[in-house]
């Protein structure tokens, strides 16, 4: 991903690929959020657009890399954190509330 991102600034074709990848990642998160919204489980006052942006940010490959590679988290620890953070930020009745 770093290579594609870096190349996007100098090559229009790679820039188009980068934009497509980002759009697909965002669309995948939107599908998850829309499912939560249909179940009326989104936190009150949190719309689909904002919730999608939050989940897209939390679930970025770069965040995975930073925490598991740079900070030494195990995949299990990352998975647990991502689940807890996502629930806390998105769900009407997040665990621990």
C-alpha angles and dihedrals in degrees: 000000000000091000093051092045092050093046092050091075093059106029125054093207092052089045089056090049091050091050091049092050091049092047092050092049090051092046091052091053090047090056090055092047093047089054090052090047093051088055089052089237100125116113111267112269093018111118127205094254096053093041090052091052091049094050091043089054096046094045098049118135087229091060090051090050094047094051101038100034106027099031099032099238116160117240088248092054091049091048091051092048093048092050093048094045093046093049092046093050100040115024129088092221106026117185112270096028 
